[in-house]
């Protein structure tokens, strides 16, 4: 009788271990989704900030807003687009500027 209890306890521990492992995996997936969402929101915010600073014609602000971005963020398509728009505008390349607005 005592041996049966030990087997049931071992099975319960094993099931708890599986449950803990699946819970940990779910938490990791949620954390990864949250980090991706935060990064996306940060990049979107930085693009809006860059466009705002640009439209207020604050040249020092443009430089400082670009310097706050990491090298990885500089590679994001939205950031590249903002920088391309700015460069086209500054260089008076209005053909490229209006193509980028599409």
Secondary structure, DSSP 8 states (H G I E B T S, - for coil): -HHHHHHHHHHHHHHHHHHHHHHHHHHHHHHHHHHHHHHHHHHHHHHHHHHHHHHTT-HHHHHHHHHTS-HHHHTSHHHHHHHHHHHHHHTT-HHHHHHHH-
